[in-house]
Every structure is written in C-alpha cells, then in structure tokens.
C-alpha cells in the first residue's frame, strides 16, 4: 500500500505546477474527505484479502459499478450509455461465473489421506 500511495503522489504532483488552481474551503473539504475515504477503503480492501480468500471479497468489487452509476446520476444527472451497461453486465456475469466455477471445483476436490 505504501508504494501505491507513493506512486500516486508522484504522478499527481508532476502536472501540478501547470494545472494548480486555488480552491474554496468547500472544495478542500470535499478533496480531503475523498482522500480519507479512499485511503480507508484501500486499507479495508487490503485487510479483506488478508483475512479471506480473494474469491470471497471479489464479488463485492462489482458493487463499484452500481455505486458509480448512482453517484453519476445524483451528482451529474448522467446515466451510462447502453454500451457501458452491456459491458457492466458482461463483467458481472464473468465474475459470477468464476465464483460459481470455483465453488464447483472446491466441492469436487477429494481430500488426500494426509488431510483426513
């Protein structure tokens, strides 16, 4: 997580001398809140993968599509295009298939004599 944050800071700082603008207090508050929430979310995602197999928290990752659609509508009054919706359905279907297949494979594995 340290390296991810370090790379993001460096990449975001490169265009700063050319694009920086002064912001109002409300904008700074929103930016700070967004940064804190993003950092907490990153820590929670890392902890989820540490304490559970990747296949357990992975389906929750698809909720990002739902939340992005909701926030896009609430904040910007936009809805995704039909192509975006088809892509979202394909991504969700692929993820659902992977989870189904992994559970099926896990059920068919016969424990070895050393595990009994």
Phi and psi restraints in degrees (range 20) as a CNS / XPLOR table:
assign (resid 1 and name C) (resid 2 and name N)
       (resid 2 and name CA) (resid 2 and name C) 1.0 -60.2 20.0 2
assign (resid 2 and name N) (resid 2 and name CA)
       (resid 2 and name C) (resid 3 and name N) 1.0 -46.7 20.0 2
assign (resid 2 and name C) (resid 3 and name N)
       (resid 3 and name CA) (resid 3 and name C) 1.0 -67.4 20.0 2
assign (resid 3 and name N) (resid 3 and name CA)
       (resid 3 and name C) (resid 4 and name N) 1.0 -37.1 20.0 2
assign (resid 3 and name C) (resid 4 and name N)
       (resid 4 and name CA) (resid 4 and name C) 1.0 -59.4 20.0 2
assign (resid 4 and name N) (resid 4 and name CA)
       (resid 4 and name C) (resid 5 and name N) 1.0 -48.5 20.0 2
assign (resid 4 and name C) (resid 5 and name N)
       (resid 5 and name CA) (resid 5 and name C) 1.0 -64.5 20.0 2
assign (resid 5 and name N) (resid 5 and name CA)
       (resid 5 and name C) (resid 6 and name N) 1.0 -40.8 20.0 2
assign (resid 5 and name C) (resid 6 and name N)
       (resid 6 and name CA) (resid 6 and name C) 1.0 -62.8 20.0 2
assign (resid 6 and name N) (resid 6 and name CA)
       (resid 6 and name C) (resid 7 and name N) 1.0 -45.9 20.0 2
assign (resid 6 and name C) (resid 7 and name N)
       (resid 7 and name CA) (resid 7 and name C) 1.0 -63.0 20.0 2
assign (resid 7 and name N) (resid 7 and name CA)
       (resid 7 and name C) (resid 8 and name N) 1.0 -42.0 20.0 2
assign (resid 7 and name C) (resid 8 and name N)
       (resid 8 and name CA) (resid 8 and name C) 1.0 -62.4 20.0 2
assign (resid 8 and name N) (resid 8 and name CA)
       (resid 8 and name C) (resid 9 and name N) 1.0 -40.3 20.0 2
assign (resid 8 and name C) (resid 9 and name N)
       (resid 9 and name CA) (resid 9 and name C) 1.0 -64.1 20.0 2
assign (resid 9 and name N) (resid 9 and name CA)
       (resid 9 and name C) (resid 10 and name N) 1.0 -44.9 20.0 2
assign (resid 9 and name C) (resid 10 and name N)
       (resid 10 and name CA) (resid 10 and name C) 1.0 -65.0 20.0 2
assign (resid 10 and name N) (resid 10 and name CA)
       (resid 10 and name C) (resid 11 and name N) 1.0 -46.6 20.0 2
assign (resid 10 and name C) (resid 11 and name N)
       (resid 11 and name CA) (resid 11 and name C) 1.0 -65.1 20.0 2
assign (resid 11 and name N) (resid 11 and name CA)
       (resid 11 and name C) (resid 12 and name N) 1.0 -39.3 20.0 2
assign (resid 11 and name C) (resid 12 and name N)
       (resid 12 and name CA) (resid 12 and name C) 1.0 -71.2 20.0 2
assign (resid 12 and name N) (resid 12 and name CA)
       (resid 12 and name C) (resid 13 and name N) 1.0 -28.4 20.0 2
assign (resid 12 and name C) (resid 13 and name N)
       (resid 13 and name CA) (resid 13 and name C) 1.0 -78.0 20.0 2
assign (resid 13 and name N) (resid 13 and name CA)
       (resid 13 and name C) (resid 14 and name N) 1.0 -23.5 20.0 2
assign (resid 13 and name C) (resid 14 and name N)
       (resid 14 and name CA) (resid 14 and name C) 1.0 -58.8 20.0 2
assign (resid 14 and name N) (resid 14 and name CA)
       (resid 14 and name C) (resid 15 and name N) 1.0 -48.1 20.0 2
assign (resid 14 and name C) (resid 15 and name N)
       (resid 15 and name CA) (resid 15 and name C) 1.0 -84.7 20.0 2
assign (resid 15 and name N) (resid 15 and name CA)
       (resid 15 and name C) (resid 16 and name N) 1.0 -2.1 20.0 2
assign (resid 15 and name C) (resid 16 and name N)
       (resid 16 and name CA) (resid 16 and name C) 1.0 -55.6 20.0 2
assign (resid 16 and name N) (resid 16 and name CA)
       (resid 16 and name C) (resid 17 and name N) 1.0 -43.3 20.0 2
assign (resid 16 and name C) (resid 17 and name N)
       (resid 17 and name CA) (resid 17 and name C) 1.0 -61.5 20.0 2
assign (resid 17 and name N) (resid 17 and name CA)
       (resid 17 and name C) (resid 18 and name N) 1.0 -24.3 20.0 2
assign (resid 17 and name C) (resid 18 and name N)
       (resid 18 and name CA) (resid 18 and name C) 1.0 -95.4 20.0 2
assign (resid 18 and name N) (resid 18 and name CA)
       (resid 18 and name C) (resid 19 and name N) 1.0 -24.9 20.0 2
assign (resid 18 and name C) (resid 19 and name N)
       (resid 19 and name CA) (resid 19 and name C) 1.0 -116.9 20.0 2
assign (resid 19 and name N) (resid 19 and name CA)
       (resid 19 and name C) (resid 20 and name N) 1.0 -3.5 20.0 2
assign (resid 19 and name C) (resid 20 and name N)
       (resid 20 and name CA) (resid 20 and name C) 1.0 -62.8 20.0 2
assign (resid 20 and name N) (resid 20 and name CA)
       (resid 20 and name C) (resid 21 and name N) 1.0 137.2 20.0 2
assign (resid 20 and name C) (resid 21 and name N)
       (resid 21 and name CA) (resid 21 and name C) 1.0 -133.0 20.0 2
assign (resid 21 and name N) (resid 21 and name CA)
       (resid 21 and name C) (resid 22 and name N) 1.0 146.7 20.0 2
assign (resid 21 and name C) (resid 22 and name N)
       (resid 22 and name CA) (resid 22 and name C) 1.0 -71.4 20.0 2
assign (resid 22 and name N) (resid 22 and name CA)
       (resid 22 and name C) (resid 23 and name N) 1.0 140.6 20.0 2
assign (resid 22 and name C) (resid 23 and name N)
       (resid 23 and name CA) (resid 23 and name C) 1.0 -117.1 20.0 2
assign (resid 23 and name N) (resid 23 and name CA)
       (resid 23 and name C) (resid 24 and name N) 1.0 158.6 20.0 2
assign (resid 23 and name C) (resid 24 and name N)
       (resid 24 and name CA) (resid 24 and name C) 1.0 -78.6 20.0 2
assign (resid 24 and name N) (resid 24 and name CA)
       (resid 24 and name C) (resid 25 and name N) 1.0 170.2 20.0 2
assign (resid 24 and name C) (resid 25 and name N)
       (resid 25 and name CA) (resid 25 and name C) 1.0 -60.2 20.0 2
assign (resid 25 and name N) (resid 25 and name CA)
       (resid 25 and name C) (resid 26 and name N) 1.0 -36.9 20.0 2
assign (resid 25 and name C) (resid 26 and name N)
       (resid 26 and name CA) (resid 26 and name C) 1.0 -64.6 20.0 2
assign (resid 26 and name N) (resid 26 and name CA)
       (resid 26 and name C) (resid 27 and name N) 1.0 -41.1 20.0 2
assign (resid 26 and name C) (resid 27 and name N)
       (resid 27 and name CA) (resid 27 and name C) 1.0 -67.1 20.0 2
assign (resid 27 and name N) (resid 27 and name CA)
       (resid 27 and name C) (resid 28 and name N) 1.0 -43.1 20.0 2
assign (resid 27 and name C) (resid 28 and name N)
       (resid 28 and name CA) (resid 28 and name C) 1.0 -61.4 20.0 2
assign (resid 28 and name N) (resid 28 and name CA)
       (resid 28 and name C) (resid 29 and name N) 1.0 -38.9 20.0 2
assign (resid 28 and name C) (resid 29 and name N)
       (resid 29 and name CA) (resid 29 and name C) 1.0 -62.1 20.0 2
assign (resid 29 and name N) (resid 29 and name CA)
       (resid 29 and name C) (resid 30 and name N) 1.0 -44.3 20.0 2
assign (resid 29 and name C) (resid 30 and name N)
       (resid 30 and name CA) (resid 30 and name C) 1.0 -65.3 20.0 2
assign (resid 30 and name N) (resid 30 and name CA)
       (resid 30 and name C) (resid 31 and name N) 1.0 -41.4 20.0 2
assign (resid 30 and name C) (resid 31 and name N)
       (resid 31 and name CA) (resid 31 and name C) 1.0 -64.3 20.0 2
assign (resid 31 and name N) (resid 31 and name CA)
       (resid 31 and name C) (resid 32 and name N) 1.0 -42.6 20.0 2
assign (resid 31 and name C) (resid 32 and name N)
       (resid 32 and name CA) (resid 32 and name C) 1.0 -64.1 20.0 2
assign (resid 32 and name N) (resid 32 and name CA)
       (resid 32 and name C) (resid 33 and name N) 1.0 -45.7 20.0 2
assign (resid 32 and name C) (resid 33 and name N)
       (resid 33 and name CA) (resid 33 and name C) 1.0 -62.4 20.0 2
assign (resid 33 and name N) (resid 33 and name CA)
       (resid 33 and name C) (resid 34 and name N) 1.0 -42.4 20.0 2
assign (resid 33 and name C) (resid 34 and name N)
       (resid 34 and name CA) (resid 34 and name C) 1.0 -62.5 20.0 2
assign (resid 34 and name N) (resid 34 and name CA)
       (resid 34 and name C) (resid 35 and name N) 1.0 -41.6 20.0 2
assign (resid 34 and name C) (resid 35 and name N)
       (resid 35 and name CA) (resid 35 and name C) 1.0 -65.0 20.0 2
assign (resid 35 and name N) (resid 35 and name CA)
       (resid 35 and name C) (resid 36 and name N) 1.0 -43.6 20.0 2
assign (resid 35 and name C) (resid 36 and name N)
       (resid 36 and name CA) (resid 36 and name C) 1.0 -64.2 20.0 2
assign (resid 36 and name N) (resid 36 and name CA)
       (resid 36 and name C) (resid 37 and name N) 1.0 -45.1 20.0 2
assign (resid 36 and name C) (resid 37 and name N)
       (resid 37 and name CA) (resid 37 and name C) 1.0 -64.4 20.0 2
assign (resid 37 and name N) (resid 37 and name CA)
       (resid 37 and name C) (resid 38 and name N) 1.0 -40.0 20.0 2
assign (resid 37 and name C) (resid 38 and name N)
       (resid 38 and name CA) (resid 38 and name C) 1.0 -64.8 20.0 2
assign (resid 38 and name N) (resid 38 and name CA)
       (resid 38 and name C) (resid 39 and name N) 1.0 -40.6 20.0 2
assign (resid 38 and name C) (resid 39 and name N)
       (resid 39 and name CA) (resid 39 and name C) 1.0 -64.9 20.0 2
assign (resid 39 and name N) (resid 39 and name CA)
       (resid 39 and name C) (resid 40 and name N) 1.0 -43.5 20.0 2
assign (resid 39 and name C) (resid 40 and name N)
       (resid 40 and name CA) (resid 40 and name C) 1.0 -64.1 20.0 2
assign (resid 40 and name N) (resid 40 and name CA)
       (resid 40 and name C) (resid 41 and name N) 1.0 -41.0 20.0 2
assign (resid 40 and name C) (resid 41 and name N)
       (resid 41 and name CA) (resid 41 and name C) 1.0 -62.5 20.0 2
assign (resid 41 and name N) (resid 41 and name CA)
       (resid 41 and name C) (resid 42 and name N) 1.0 -40.5 20.0 2
assign (resid 41 and name C) (resid 42 and name N)
       (resid 42 and name CA) (resid 42 and name C) 1.0 -63.2 20.0 2
assign (resid 42 and name N) (resid 42 and name CA)
       (resid 42 and name C) (resid 43 and name N) 1.0 -43.0 20.0 2
assign (resid 42 and name C) (resid 43 and name N)
       (resid 43 and name CA) (resid 43 and name C) 1.0 -62.6 20.0 2
assign (resid 43 and name N) (resid 43 and name CA)
       (resid 43 and name C) (resid 44 and name N) 1.0 -43.4 20.0 2
assign (resid 43 and name C) (resid 44 and name N)
       (resid 44 and name CA) (resid 44 and name C) 1.0 -66.2 20.0 2
assign (resid 44 and name N) (resid 44 and name CA)
       (resid 44 and name C) (resid 45 and name N) 1.0 -38.9 20.0 2
assign (resid 44 and name C) (resid 45 and name N)
       (resid 45 and name CA) (resid 45 and name C) 1.0 -65.1 20.0 2
assign (resid 45 and name N) (resid 45 and name CA)
       (resid 45 and name C) (resid 46 and name N) 1.0 -40.0 20.0 2
assign (resid 45 and name C) (resid 46 and name N)
       (resid 46 and name CA) (resid 46 and name C) 1.0 -64.6 20.0 2
assign (resid 46 and name N) (resid 46 and name CA)
       (resid 46 and name C) (resid 47 and name N) 1.0 -42.2 20.0 2
assign (resid 46 and name C) (resid 47 and name N)
       (resid 47 and name CA) (resid 47 and name C) 1.0 -65.9 20.0 2
assign (resid 47 and name N) (resid 47 and name CA)
       (resid 47 and name C) (resid 48 and name N) 1.0 -37.8 20.0 2
assign (resid 47 and name C) (resid 48 and name N)
       (resid 48 and name CA) (resid 48 and name C) 1.0 -61.6 20.0 2
assign (resid 48 and name N) (resid 48 and name CA)
       (resid 48 and name C) (resid 49 and name N) 1.0 -40.9 20.0 2
assign (resid 48 and name C) (resid 49 and name N)
       (resid 49 and name CA) (resid 49 and name C) 1.0 -73.5 20.0 2
assign (resid 49 and name N) (resid 49 and name CA)
       (resid 49 and name C) (resid 50 and name N) 1.0 -28.0 20.0 2
assign (resid 49 and name C) (resid 50 and name N)
       (resid 50 and name CA) (resid 50 and name C) 1.0 -70.5 20.0 2
assign (resid 50 and name N) (resid 50 and name CA)
       (resid 50 and name C) (resid 51 and name N) 1.0 -38.5 20.0 2
assign (resid 50 and name C) (resid 51 and name N)
       (resid 51 and name CA) (resid 51 and name C) 1.0 -97.6 20.0 2
assign (resid 51 and name N) (resid 51 and name CA)
       (resid 51 and name C) (resid 52 and name N) 1.0 -5.4 20.0 2
assign (resid 51 and name C) (resid 52 and name N)
       (resid 52 and name CA) (resid 52 and name C) 1.0 -144.5 20.0 2
assign (resid 52 and name N) (resid 52 and name CA)
       (resid 52 and name C) (resid 53 and name N) 1.0 155.6 20.0 2
assign (resid 52 and name C) (resid 53 and name N)
       (resid 53 and name CA) (resid 53 and name C) 1.0 -61.0 20.0 2
assign (resid 53 and name N) (resid 53 and name CA)
       (resid 53 and name C) (resid 54 and name N) 1.0 151.1 20.0 2
assign (resid 53 and name C) (resid 54 and name N)
       (resid 54 and name CA) (resid 54 and name C) 1.0 -57.5 20.0 2
assign (resid 54 and name N) (resid 54 and name CA)
       (resid 54 and name C) (resid 55 and name N) 1.0 -31.8 20.0 2
assign (resid 54 and name C) (resid 55 and name N)
       (resid 55 and name CA) (resid 55 and name C) 1.0 -68.3 20.0 2
assign (resid 55 and name N) (resid 55 and name CA)
       (resid 55 and name C) (resid 56 and name N) 1.0 -16.8 20.0 2
assign (resid 55 and name C) (resid 56 and name N)
       (resid 56 and name CA) (resid 56 and name C) 1.0 -77.9 20.0 2
assign (resid 56 and name N) (resid 56 and name CA)
       (resid 56 and name C) (resid 57 and name N) 1.0 -54.3 20.0 2
assign (resid 56 and name C) (resid 57 and name N)
       (resid 57 and name CA) (resid 57 and name C) 1.0 -80.3 20.0 2
assign (resid 57 and name N) (resid 57 and name CA)
       (resid 57 and name C) (resid 58 and name N) 1.0 -13.6 20.0 2
assign (resid 57 and name C) (resid 58 and name N)
       (resid 58 and name CA) (resid 58 and name C) 1.0 -57.8 20.0 2
assign (resid 58 and name N) (resid 58 and name CA)
       (resid 58 and name C) (resid 59 and name N) 1.0 -43.0 20.0 2
assign (resid 58 and name C) (resid 59 and name N)
       (resid 59 and name CA) (resid 59 and name C) 1.0 -60.6 20.0 2
assign (resid 59 and name N) (resid 59 and name CA)
       (resid 59 and name C) (resid 60 and name N) 1.0 -28.7 20.0 2
assign (resid 59 and name C) (resid 60 and name N)
       (resid 60 and name CA) (resid 60 and name C) 1.0 -68.3 20.0 2
assign (resid 60 and name N) (resid 60 and name CA)
       (resid 60 and name C) (resid 61 and name N) 1.0 -21.7 20.0 2
assign (resid 60 and name C) (resid 61 and name N)
       (resid 61 and name CA) (resid 61 and name C) 1.0 -62.8 20.0 2
assign (resid 61 and name N) (resid 61 and name CA)
       (resid 61 and name C) (resid 62 and name N) 1.0 -29.3 20.0 2
assign (resid 61 and name C) (resid 62 and name N)
       (resid 62 and name CA) (resid 62 and name C) 1.0 -70.8 20.0 2
assign (resid 62 and name N) (resid 62 and name CA)
       (resid 62 and name C) (resid 63 and name N) 1.0 -14.8 20.0 2
assign (resid 62 and name C) (resid 63 and name N)
       (resid 63 and name CA) (resid 63 and name C) 1.0 -66.1 20.0 2
assign (resid 63 and name N) (resid 63 and name CA)
       (resid 63 and name C) (resid 64 and name N) 1.0 -17.6 20.0 2
assign (resid 63 and name C) (resid 64 and name N)
       (resid 64 and name CA) (resid 64 and name C) 1.0 -59.4 20.0 2
assign (resid 64 and name N) (resid 64 and name CA)
       (resid 64 and name C) (resid 65 and name N) 1.0 -35.7 20.0 2
assign (resid 64 and name C) (resid 65 and name N)
       (resid 65 and name CA) (resid 65 and name C) 1.0 -63.0 20.0 2
assign (resid 65 and name N) (resid 65 and name CA)
       (resid 65 and name C) (resid 66 and name N) 1.0 -44.9 20.0 2
assign (resid 65 and name C) (resid 66 and name N)
       (resid 66 and name CA) (resid 66 and name C) 1.0 -64.2 20.0 2
assign (resid 66 and name N) (resid 66 and name CA)
       (resid 66 and name C) (resid 67 and name N) 1.0 -48.7 20.0 2
assign (resid 66 and name C) (resid 67 and name N)
       (resid 67 and name CA) (resid 67 and name C) 1.0 -65.3 20.0 2
assign (resid 67 and name N) (resid 67 and name CA)
       (resid 67 and name C) (resid 68 and name N) 1.0 -38.1 20.0 2
assign (resid 67 and name C) (resid 68 and name N)
       (resid 68 and name CA) (resid 68 and name C) 1.0 -63.0 20.0 2
assign (resid 68 and name N) (resid 68 and name CA)
       (resid 68 and name C) (resid 69 and name N) 1.0 -38.8 20.0 2
assign (resid 68 and name C) (resid 69 and name N)
       (resid 69 and name CA) (resid 69 and name C) 1.0 -65.4 20.0 2
assign (resid 69 and name N) (resid 69 and name CA)
       (resid 69 and name C) (resid 70 and name N) 1.0 -45.4 20.0 2
assign (resid 69 and name C) (resid 70 and name N)
       (resid 70 and name CA) (resid 70 and name C) 1.0 -62.7 20.0 2
assign (resid 70 and name N) (resid 70 and name CA)
       (resid 70 and name C) (resid 71 and name N) 1.0 -49.7 20.0 2
assign (resid 70 and name C) (resid 71 and name N)
       (resid 71 and name CA) (resid 71 and name C) 1.0 -66.6 20.0 2
assign (resid 71 and name N) (resid 71 and name CA)
       (resid 71 and name C) (resid 72 and name N) 1.0 -34.8 20.0 2
assign (resid 71 and name C) (resid 72 and name N)
       (resid 72 and name CA) (resid 72 and name C) 1.0 -62.0 20.0 2
assign (resid 72 and name N) (resid 72 and name CA)
       (resid 72 and name C) (resid 73 and name N) 1.0 -39.2 20.0 2
assign (resid 72 and name C) (resid 73 and name N)
       (resid 73 and name CA) (resid 73 and name C) 1.0 -71.8 20.0 2
assign (resid 73 and name N) (resid 73 and name CA)
       (resid 73 and name C) (resid 74 and name N) 1.0 -45.3 20.0 2
assign (resid 73 and name C) (resid 74 and name N)
       (resid 74 and name CA) (resid 74 and name C) 1.0 -65.8 20.0 2
assign (resid 74 and name N) (resid 74 and name CA)
       (resid 74 and name C) (resid 75 and name N) 1.0 -45.8 20.0 2
assign (resid 74 and name C) (resid 75 and name N)
       (resid 75 and name CA) (resid 75 and name C) 1.0 -85.4 20.0 2
assign (resid 75 and name N) (resid 75 and name CA)
       (resid 75 and name C) (resid 76 and name N) 1.0 -34.3 20.0 2
assign (resid 75 and name C) (resid 76 and name N)
       (resid 76 and name CA) (resid 76 and name C) 1.0 -122.9 20.0 2
assign (resid 76 and name N) (resid 76 and name CA)
       (resid 76 and name C) (resid 77 and name N) 1.0 1.5 20.0 2
assign (resid 76 and name C) (resid 77 and name N)
       (resid 77 and name CA) (resid 77 and name C) 1.0 55.0 20.0 2
assign (resid 77 and name N) (resid 77 and name CA)
       (resid 77 and name C) (resid 78 and name N) 1.0 40.8 20.0 2
assign (resid 77 and name C) (resid 78 and name N)
       (resid 78 and name CA) (resid 78 and name C) 1.0 -120.5 20.0 2
assign (resid 78 and name N) (resid 78 and name CA)
       (resid 78 and name C) (resid 79 and name N) 1.0 150.0 20.0 2
assign (resid 78 and name C) (resid 79 and name N)
       (resid 79 and name CA) (resid 79 and name C) 1.0 -119.8 20.0 2
assign (resid 79 and name N) (resid 79 and name CA)
       (resid 79 and name C) (resid 80 and name N) 1.0 149.9 20.0 2
assign (resid 79 and name C) (resid 80 and name N)
       (resid 80 and name CA) (resid 80 and name C) 1.0 -66.1 20.0 2
assign (resid 80 and name N) (resid 80 and name CA)
       (resid 80 and name C) (resid 81 and name N) 1.0 152.9 20.0 2
assign (resid 80 and name C) (resid 81 and name N)
       (resid 81 and name CA) (resid 81 and name C) 1.0 -71.3 20.0 2
assign (resid 81 and name N) (resid 81 and name CA)
       (resid 81 and name C) (resid 82 and name N) 1.0 168.1 20.0 2
assign (resid 81 and name C) (resid 82 and name N)
       (resid 82 and name CA) (resid 82 and name C) 1.0 -64.1 20.0 2
assign (resid 82 and name N) (resid 82 and name CA)
       (resid 82 and name C) (resid 83 and name N) 1.0 -34.2 20.0 2
assign (resid 82 and name C) (resid 83 and name N)
       (resid 83 and name CA) (resid 83 and name C) 1.0 -64.4 20.0 2
assign (resid 83 and name N) (resid 83 and name CA)
       (resid 83 and name C) (resid 84 and name N) 1.0 -39.3 20.0 2
assign (resid 83 and name C) (resid 84 and name N)
       (resid 84 and name CA) (resid 84 and name C) 1.0 -65.3 20.0 2
assign (resid 84 and name N) (resid 84 and name CA)
       (resid 84 and name C) (resid 85 and name N) 1.0 -39.8 20.0 2
assign (resid 84 and name C) (resid 85 and name N)
       (resid 85 and name CA) (resid 85 and name C) 1.0 -66.0 20.0 2
assign (resid 85 and name N) (resid 85 and name CA)
       (resid 85 and name C) (resid 86 and name N) 1.0 -40.8 20.0 2
assign (resid 85 and name C) (resid 86 and name N)
       (resid 86 and name CA) (resid 86 and name C) 1.0 -62.3 20.0 2
assign (resid 86 and name N) (resid 86 and name CA)
       (resid 86 and name C) (resid 87 and name N) 1.0 -43.2 20.0 2
assign (resid 86 and name C) (resid 87 and name N)
       (resid 87 and name CA) (resid 87 and name C) 1.0 -62.2 20.0 2
assign (resid 87 and name N) (resid 87 and name CA)
       (resid 87 and name C) (resid 88 and name N) 1.0 -41.8 20.0 2
assign (resid 87 and name C) (resid 88 and name N)
       (resid 88 and name CA) (resid 88 and name C) 1.0 -63.0 20.0 2
assign (resid 88 and name N) (resid 88 and name CA)
       (resid 88 and name C) (resid 89 and name N) 1.0 -41.7 20.0 2
assign (resid 88 and name C) (resid 89 and name N)
       (resid 89 and name CA) (resid 89 and name C) 1.0 -64.6 20.0 2
assign (resid 89 and name N) (resid 89 and name CA)
       (resid 89 and name C) (resid 90 and name N) 1.0 -42.0 20.0 2
assign (resid 89 and name C) (resid 90 and name N)
       (resid 90 and name CA) (resid 90 and name C) 1.0 -63.4 20.0 2
assign (resid 90 and name N) (resid 90 and name CA)
       (resid 90 and name C) (resid 91 and name N) 1.0 -42.2 20.0 2
assign (resid 90 and name C) (resid 91 and name N)
       (resid 91 and name CA) (resid 91 and name C) 1.0 -63.6 20.0 2
assign (resid 91 and name N) (resid 91 and name CA)
       (resid 91 and name C) (resid 92 and name N) 1.0 -46.5 20.0 2
assign (resid 91 and name C) (resid 92 and name N)
       (resid 92 and name CA) (resid 92 and name C) 1.0 -64.1 20.0 2
assign (resid 92 and name N) (resid 92 and name CA)
       (resid 92 and name C) (resid 93 and name N) 1.0 -40.3 20.0 2
assign (resid 92 and name C) (resid 93 and name N)
       (resid 93 and name CA) (resid 93 and name C) 1.0 -65.2 20.0 2
assign (resid 93 and name N) (resid 93 and name CA)
       (resid 93 and name C) (resid 94 and name N) 1.0 -41.3 20.0 2
assign (resid 93 and name C) (resid 94 and name N)
       (resid 94 and name CA) (resid 94 and name C) 1.0 -63.7 20.0 2
assign (resid 94 and name N) (resid 94 and name CA)
       (resid 94 and name C) (resid 95 and name N) 1.0 -43.2 20.0 2
assign (resid 94 and name C) (resid 95 and name N)
       (resid 95 and name CA) (resid 95 and name C) 1.0 -63.7 20.0 2
assign (resid 95 and name N) (resid 95 and name CA)
       (resid 95 and name C) (resid 96 and name N) 1.0 -41.2 20.0 2
assign (resid 95 and name C) (resid 96 and name N)
       (resid 96 and name CA) (resid 96 and name C) 1.0 -63.9 20.0 2
assign (resid 96 and name N) (resid 96 and name CA)
       (resid 96 and name C) (resid 97 and name N) 1.0 -40.8 20.0 2
assign (resid 96 and name C) (resid 97 and name N)
       (resid 97 and name CA) (resid 97 and name C) 1.0 -63.2 20.0 2
assign (resid 97 and name N) (resid 97 and name CA)
       (resid 97 and name C) (resid 98 and name N) 1.0 -43.0 20.0 2
assign (resid 97 and name C) (resid 98 and name N)
       (resid 98 and name CA) (resid 98 and name C) 1.0 -61.7 20.0 2
assign (resid 98 and name N) (resid 98 and name CA)
       (resid 98 and name C) (resid 99 and name N) 1.0 -44.6 20.0 2
assign (resid 98 and name C) (resid 99 and name N)
       (resid 99 and name CA) (resid 99 and name C) 1.0 -62.3 20.0 2
assign (resid 99 and name N) (resid 99 and name CA)
       (resid 99 and name C) (resid 100 and name N) 1.0 -45.2 20.0 2
assign (resid 99 and name C) (resid 100 and name N)
       (resid 100 and name CA) (resid 100 and name C) 1.0 -60.2 20.0 2
assign (resid 100 and name N) (resid 100 and name CA)
       (resid 100 and name C) (resid 101 and name N) 1.0 -45.7 20.0 2
assign (resid 100 and name C) (resid 101 and name N)
       (resid 101 and name CA) (resid 101 and name C) 1.0 -64.7 20.0 2
assign (resid 101 and name N) (resid 101 and name CA)
       (resid 101 and name C) (resid 102 and name N) 1.0 -41.8 20.0 2
assign (resid 101 and name C) (resid 102 and name N)
       (resid 102 and name CA) (resid 102 and name C) 1.0 -63.9 20.0 2
assign (resid 102 and name N) (resid 102 and name CA)
       (resid 102 and name C) (resid 103 and name N) 1.0 -39.7 20.0 2
assign (resid 102 and name C) (resid 103 and name N)
       (resid 103 and name CA) (resid 103 and name C) 1.0 -66.8 20.0 2
assign (resid 103 and name N) (resid 103 and name CA)
       (resid 103 and name C) (resid 104 and name N) 1.0 -38.7 20.0 2
assign (resid 103 and name C) (resid 104 and name N)
       (resid 104 and name CA) (resid 104 and name C) 1.0 -65.6 20.0 2
assign (resid 104 and name N) (resid 104 and name CA)
       (resid 104 and name C) (resid 105 and name N) 1.0 -44.0 20.0 2
assign (resid 104 and name C) (resid 105 and name N)
       (resid 105 and name CA) (resid 105 and name C) 1.0 -63.3 20.0 2
assign (resid 105 and name N) (resid 105 and name CA)
       (resid 105 and name C) (resid 106 and name N) 1.0 -41.0 20.0 2
assign (resid 105 and name C) (resid 106 and name N)
       (resid 106 and name CA) (resid 106 and name C) 1.0 -62.9 20.0 2
assign (resid 106 and name N) (resid 106 and name CA)
       (resid 106 and name C) (resid 107 and name N) 1.0 -35.8 20.0 2
assign (resid 106 and name C) (resid 107 and name N)
       (resid 107 and name CA) (resid 107 and name C) 1.0 -71.4 20.0 2
assign (resid 107 and name N) (resid 107 and name CA)
       (resid 107 and name C) (resid 108 and name N) 1.0 -29.7 20.0 2
assign (resid 107 and name C) (resid 108 and name N)
       (resid 108 and name CA) (resid 108 and name C) 1.0 -86.9 20.0 2
assign (resid 108 and name N) (resid 108 and name CA)
       (resid 108 and name C) (resid 109 and name N) 1.0 -9.9 20.0 2
assign (resid 108 and name C) (resid 109 and name N)
       (resid 109 and name CA) (resid 109 and name C) 1.0 -73.4 20.0 2
assign (resid 109 and name N) (resid 109 and name CA)
       (resid 109 and name C) (resid 110 and name N) 1.0 125.3 20.0 2
assign (resid 109 and name C) (resid 110 and name N)
       (resid 110 and name CA) (resid 110 and name C) 1.0 -93.3 20.0 2
assign (resid 110 and name N) (resid 110 and name CA)
       (resid 110 and name C) (resid 111 and name N) 1.0 127.3 20.0 2
assign (resid 110 and name C) (resid 111 and name N)
       (resid 111 and name CA) (resid 111 and name C) 1.0 -63.6 20.0 2
assign (resid 111 and name N) (resid 111 and name CA)
       (resid 111 and name C) (resid 112 and name N) 1.0 142.3 20.0 2
assign (resid 111 and name C) (resid 112 and name N)
       (resid 112 and name CA) (resid 112 and name C) 1.0 -73.3 20.0 2
assign (resid 112 and name N) (resid 112 and name CA)
       (resid 112 and name C) (resid 113 and name N) 1.0 166.8 20.0 2
assign (resid 112 and name C) (resid 113 and name N)
       (resid 113 and name CA) (resid 113 and name C) 1.0 -64.0 20.0 2
assign (resid 113 and name N) (resid 113 and name CA)
       (resid 113 and name C) (resid 114 and name N) 1.0 -27.8 20.0 2
assign (resid 113 and name C) (resid 114 and name N)
       (resid 114 and name CA) (resid 114 and name C) 1.0 -72.5 20.0 2
assign (resid 114 and name N) (resid 114 and name CA)
       (resid 114 and name C) (resid 115 and name N) 1.0 -21.5 20.0 2
assign (resid 114 and name C) (resid 115 and name N)
       (resid 115 and name CA) (resid 115 and name C) 1.0 -87.3 20.0 2
assign (resid 115 and name N) (resid 115 and name CA)
       (resid 115 and name C) (resid 116 and name N) 1.0 -13.4 20.0 2
